Every structure is written in structure tokens, then in C-alpha cells.
Amino acid sequence: MVTLKASYMVKPKKETPTGLMYLSEFDQFNTITHAPTVYFYQPSGELTLNAITHTLKDSLSKALIIFYPLVGRLQWIARGRL
């Protein structure tokens, strides 16, 4: 059983390109979903919840610099496209 303790908004650590990006034709016709997967590893030492949370947020903010298209939100545009 998993209990939600908190929810955070994580932004890229550095500036990323802005503007509209269109989905590919392939992405237009697939189901909009996400992969609700979390991987857990054995800790390498004594970790606190605050340390784990900080590490996860910091790592994600760095990854979002490279994968900046994942930062945005989907919106409907003309002719029923995303």
C-alpha cells in the first residue's frame, strides 16, 4: 500500500526553450496516458524522508533540462489535434 504524503511542482533547473511543440502523427492517435511506475532501491546509508524528497526533486529538475518537451502541458488545437 502506498500513501501520498505530499505533491510537488518541479521545474527545470535551467531555462529551456519555450513555445508550442506539436505532437507527431503517431502520438495524435494513441491513448493519452502515463506510466505510473516508481522504482525503489536499497538505500546506501541512513536516509531521511527530506533527503529522499530533495534528491528526487533535484534529479528530476536536472532531467527536465534535457527532456524539456516533457515540461509542458497538452492542449487541444485546431481540428481536434493536440
NUNUTOR-180823 format. One line per 3 residues: number of its first residue (from 1); their letters; for each residue y, x, z of C-alpha. Coordinates in nm, 3 decimals, padded with zeros to 5 digits. Last residue first. Example, Ala and Ser with C-alpha at 12.3 -4.5 7.8 and 13.67 -1.06 7.14 Angstrom:
<pts>
2> SA> -00.106 01.367 00.714 ~ -00.450 01.230 00.780
</pts>
This chain:
<pts>
82> LRG> 01.806 -00.306 -02.955 ~ 01.783 -00.533 -03.256 ~ 01.815 -00.910 -03.275
79> RAI> 02.014 -00.911 -03.599 ~ 02.320 -00.747 -03.442 ~ 02.292 -00.566 -03.108
76> WQL> 02.090 -00.626 -02.792 ~ 02.135 -00.378 -02.510 ~ 01.917 -00.110 -02.359
73> RGV> 02.060 00.107 -02.086 ~ 02.136 00.474 -02.094 ~ 02.003 00.776 -01.906
70> LPY> 01.681 00.800 -02.108 ~ 01.880 00.927 -02.408 ~ 01.982 01.222 -02.185
67> FII> 01.637 01.383 -02.179 ~ 01.765 01.737 -02.136 ~ 02.038 01.655 -01.884
64> LAK> 01.818 01.382 -01.736 ~ 01.568 01.646 -01.622 ~ 01.831 01.806 -01.395
61> SLS> 01.921 01.474 -01.229 ~ 01.549 01.401 -01.191 ~ 01.486 01.728 -01.010
58> DKL> 01.782 01.677 -00.775 ~ 01.681 01.318 -00.692 ~ 01.318 01.415 -00.626
55> THT> 01.410 01.721 -00.418 ~ 01.664 01.527 -00.210 ~ 01.415 01.248 -00.141
52> IAN> 01.146 01.497 -00.037 ~ 01.385 01.682 00.194 ~ 01.508 01.357 00.349
49> LTL> 01.150 01.234 00.405 ~ 01.073 01.558 00.585 ~ 00.849 01.834 00.460
46> EGS> 00.640 02.085 00.655 ~ 00.470 02.311 00.403 ~ 00.324 02.326 00.054
43> PQY> 00.294 01.948 00.039 ~ -00.018 01.807 -00.131 ~ 00.081 01.630 -00.448
40> FYV> 00.164 01.270 -00.530 ~ 00.224 01.136 -00.880 ~ 00.416 00.814 -00.932
37> TPA> 00.343 00.580 -01.220 ~ 00.513 00.252 -01.305 ~ 00.514 00.323 -01.678
34> HTI> 00.795 00.120 -01.830 ~ 00.813 -00.181 -02.054 ~ 00.972 -00.319 -02.367
31> TNF> 00.682 -00.423 -02.589 ~ 00.682 -00.260 -02.927 ~ 00.868 -00.378 -03.236
28> QDF> 01.203 -00.201 -03.215 ~ 01.046 00.122 -03.087 ~ 00.871 00.185 -03.418
25> ESL> 01.190 00.124 -03.615 ~ 01.362 00.388 -03.401 ~ 01.600 00.284 -03.128
22> YML> 01.971 00.323 -03.186 ~ 02.195 00.554 -02.990 ~ 02.542 00.438 -02.896
19> GTP> 02.791 00.673 -02.742 ~ 02.788 00.952 -02.487 ~ 02.660 01.309 -02.494
16> TEK> 02.571 01.452 -02.152 ~ 02.787 01.592 -01.872 ~ 02.596 01.783 -01.606
13> KPK> 02.368 01.686 -01.311 ~ 02.255 01.371 -01.491 ~ 02.292 01.057 -01.278
10> VMY> 02.051 00.918 -01.020 ~ 02.106 00.569 -00.878 ~ 01.899 00.532 -00.561
7> SAK> 01.670 00.272 -00.402 ~ 01.538 00.289 -00.048 ~ 01.228 00.242 00.171
4> LTV> 01.001 00.053 -00.068 ~ 00.659 00.023 00.097 ~ 00.347 00.127 -00.091
1> M> 00.000 00.000 00.000
</pts>
